[in-house]
Amino acid sequence: MMKSGTDRRTAIATAWERFVTVDVPDEEEARVGRLFCVMMVLTFAVALGLVLIFVIATLRGMFANPWLGWLGTAFPLVFVPLSIVSFYRAKQGYVSSTSRTFVWLNFIGIALAVLIFDGVNSPGWLLFFWPVTLAGMFLRPMSAVRMAFGVLLYYGVLALLSNYVFVGVKSSLSFELFYYLTRAFSLLMLVATAGFVTYLSMNSVHQSLARTRQISQDLRATQRMLERRVAERTDELARRAEQFRTIAELNHAIASISDMQQLLDTTVRLIAERLKYDHVGIFFVDPHGEWAVLRAASSAGGQRMLARGHRLRVGRQGIVGYVAETGVPRLAFNVGEDAVWFNNPDLPDTKSEVSLPLIARGRTVLGVLDIQTRAAAAFTEEDVTVLRILADGIAVAIANALSLEETTSALERLERYREQDALRAWRQVLARRRMQIGYTFDSGFIYPVEVSAASDIAAAQALTDVTTRVTDTGQHLLLAPIRIQNRNLGVLSFEKSAPWDEEQIQLARFVVEQLDLALDNARLLEESRLRATQERARSDIVGRVRAMTSTDAILRNAARELGLALQVERSRIQLLPPGEGRVADQPQE
C-alpha cells in the first residue's frame, strides 16, 4: 500500500516535471522557463480566485449596481486565457519575450482596474504585489524596484486628480464591499506572493545553489583529476625521457663493438640492467628462414636455453616465431591469454612479453629482440614504440658487424690469393731462370748455397721478424726472414763470435725490408720484360707468317718460327687428309 502511494507520488511528480519543463539548449533559460510555466499555473489560479471573489460579492449584492460587479469579474477573467497562451508560448521556447509581455499586461490591467474602481480608494492596489513580484522574477531584480516606484507615482497622480479634478465624485464602493475586497485581496496576495512565490523563488535559488555546489564539486574533482593526470603524464614523460636517454646510451655503447658475439652479449646485459627487465634475448633467423635461434640471453633461464641450443620454428612457435615471420612487433599483456605464446619451462614466471623484429637497411628480418618481465601488463603501446627505436639501433649494429665480418673474410681471402699468386710467381721465376737458392759470403768470396746446405731455411720458416740466436758452437747467429706478401721466401743469416747490438739488428731489419721490396720489384720487372718479349715474338711470328702467300710457305715458316721461339730441337706441322679430321655425323634434330 505504501509502495503504491510512493509510486503514485513519483508518477505525479514526473508528469508535473514534464508539464512545466521547457526544452531549450541554454540551461539558465530552461530554468527560467520552467519557473515561468509554474507561475502561469499559479496566475491561472489567482485569476480564478479573483473571479470567485467578485462573483461572491456580486451575488451577495455588495455592489450598489450589479453591473459593476460583473465588470469587476471580467477583469481577472481576461487573465485566464492570457496565462494559458503565455504558458504555451514559453513551452515553445519564447521565454524572454513572453515573460516581458505578460508582466506589463498584468501591470496595465491592474492599473485600469484601480482607475475604474475608486482610484486611490480602491482595494485593487493590493493586486500590484503580483506584477511587481513577476517583474523581479522574470525581468531583472531592478525592474521590481522600478515598477514599485511606478505604482507610487501612479498613486500620486490619481491622488492629485482626486483632490483637484474629481473633487465631487463619490466612492462606488460601500464600506462593507471595501472591507470584503480588502480582506480577500490581502489574503489572496499573501498566499500567492508571500507563500507560493516565495516558495518557488527560494526553491529555484536552492536548486541553483545546489547545481552551483555540484558544479563546484565537479570542477574540484575535475581539477584533482587533471592535476593527477598532469602528474602522471609528467612522470610518464620523465620515464620516456629516461628511456630515450638510456636507449641513446645503449646504441652508443653497442655501436662501437665489432665482434658479433660480444655485441649480442653486451646488448642483452645492458638492456636488462638499464631498463630493469627480467629477461632479454636475441634470436637470429637462420639462412633458410626456418628457425629463430637464440644467440644471446641475459637471465639464468636464458643461459640454460643457450646451452641446449634453444630455437623456435618461424611462424609456428611462440611470439618470437610470429615476429620472425611477419616482421611486426607483438605485445602480450598477459602471456597466458596470448594465442601464440610459447610456454617456456626455463622462464616460468613470465607474465608480460614483447618481441620486436630486427630489420636493418630494408633487408628481411635478421632476428628478434625478445623482452620478458614477471609483472602483468608491464608494457604499453608507447613502450613498443620506444623499444622499436632500440631494436632498430641493435639491428643496424648487427648489420654493421655482419658486414664487417663479410668484409674481413673477403679481405683475408683476397690476401691469401695474393700470397698464393706471389708464391706461384716466384716459383715460376726460379724454375724459369734456374736460379740458385742462395749465396753465402765467406772471407771475401761469394759461394752459391746448395739445397742440402741450407740448414737455416727450415728454422726460418716460422720467423716474422729479425731475431738472434746462439749456436751450439758458441757463435751468435742473426736471422732475418725475407717476406713477400706476408709469406717467408727466404732468410738472411749472419754469424759472428761477438753478440749482436741493437744498432746492428736495426740495420739488418732495415736492409731486409728494402730487400723485400727490391726482390718483388725485380720479379715484377722480369715478368714485364718476359711478357714484352713474348708479345714481340708473337707479333714477329704472326707478321712473317701473314706475309706468306702460299700454303707451303706458310707451313714451313710456321714450323720454323715456332720451333725457334719455343727453343725446341724439332717441330712438326701437318694438315690432315680430307675426311680424317671430321667428327662422325650426328643425327639431325
C-alpha positions, 0 to 999 in steps of 0.5 A: 500500500505504501509502495503504491502511494510512493509510486503514485507520488513519483508518477505525479511528480514526473508528469508535473516535471514534464508539464512545466519543463521547457526544452531549450539548449541554454540551461539558465533559460530552461530554468527560467522557463520552467519557473515561468510555466509554474507561475502561469499555473499559479496566475491561472489560479489567482485569476480564478480566485479573483473571479470567485471573489467578485462573483461572491460579492456580486451575488451577495449584492455588495455592489450598489449596481450589479453591473459593476460587479460583473465588470469587476469579474471580467477583469481577472477573467481576461487573465485566464486565457492570457496565462494559458497562451503565455504558458504555451508560448514559453513551452515553445521556447519564447521565454524572454519575450513572453515573460516581458509581455505578460508582466506589463499586461498584468501591470496595465490591467491592474492599473485600469482596474484601480482607475475604474474602481475608486482610484486611490480608494480602491482595494485593487492596489493590493493586486500590484504585489503580483506584477511587481513580484513577476517583474523581479522574477522574470525581468531583472531584480531592478525592474521590481524596484522600478515598477514599485516606484511606478505604482507610487507615482501612479498613486500620486497622480490619481491622488492629485486628480482626486483632490483637484479634478474629481473633487465631487465624485463619490466612492462606488464602493460601500464600506462593507464591499471595501472591507470584503475586497480588502480582506480577500485581496490581502489574503489572496496576495499573501498566499500567492506572493508571500507563500507560493512565490516565495516558495518557488523563488527560494526553491529555484535559488536552492536548486541553483545553489545546489547545481552551483555546489555540484558544479563546484564539486565537479570542477574540484574533482575535475581539477584533482583529476587533471592535476593527477593526470598532469602528474602522471603524464609528467612522470610518464614523460620523465620515464620516456625521457629516461628511456630515450636517454638510456636507449641513446646510451645503449646504441652508443655503447653497442655501436662501437663493438665489432665482434658479433658475439660480444655485441649480442652479449653486451646488448642483452646485459645492458638492456636488462640492467638499464631498463630493469627487465627480467629477461632479454634475448636475441634470436637470429633467423637462420639462412633458410628462414626456418628457425629463430635461434637464440644467440644471446640471453641475459637471465639464468633461464636464458643461459640454460636455453643457450646451452641446449641450443634453444630455437623456435620454428618461424611462424609456428612457435611462440611470439618470437616465431610470429615476429620472425615471420611477419616482421611486426612487433607483438605485445602480450599483456598477459602471456597466458591469454596470448594465442601464440605464446610459447610456454617456456619451462626455463622462464616460468614466471613470465607474465608480460612479453614483447618481441620486436623484429630486427630489420636493418637497411630494408633487408628481411628480418635478421632476428628478434629482440625478445623482452620478458618481465614477471609483472602483468601488463608491464608494457604499453603501446608507447613502450613498443614504440620506444623499444622499436627505436632500440631494436632498430639501433641493435639491428643496424649494429648487427648489420654493421658487424655482419658486414664487417665480418663479410668484409674481413673474410673477403679481405683475408681471402683476397690476401691469401690469393695474393700470397698464393699468386706471389708464391706461384710467381716466384716459383715460376721465376726460379724454375724459369731462370734456374736460379740458385737458392742462395749465396753465402759470403765467406772471407771475401768470396761469394759461394752459391748455397746448395739445397742440402746446405741450407740448414737455416731455411727450415728454422726460418720458416716460422720467423716474422721478424729479425731475431738472434740466436746462439749456436751450439758452437758458441757463435751468435747467429742473426736471422732475418726472414725475407717476406713477400706478401706476408709469406717467408721466401727466404732468410738472411743469416749472419754469424759472428763470435761477438753478440749482436747490438741493437744498432746492428739488428736495426740495420739488418731489419732495415736492409731486409725490408728494402730487400723485400721490396727490391726482390718483388720489384725485380720479379715484377720487372722480369715478368714485364720484360718476359711478357714484352718479349713474348708479345714481340715474338708473337707479333714477329711470328704472326707478321712473317707468317701473314706475309706468306702467300702460299700454303707451303710457305706458310707451313714451313715458316710456321714450323720454323718460327715456332720451333725457334721461339719455343727453343725446341730441337724439332717441330712438326706441322701437318694438315690432315687428309680430307675426311680424317679430321671430321667428327662422325655425323650426328643425327639431325634434330 
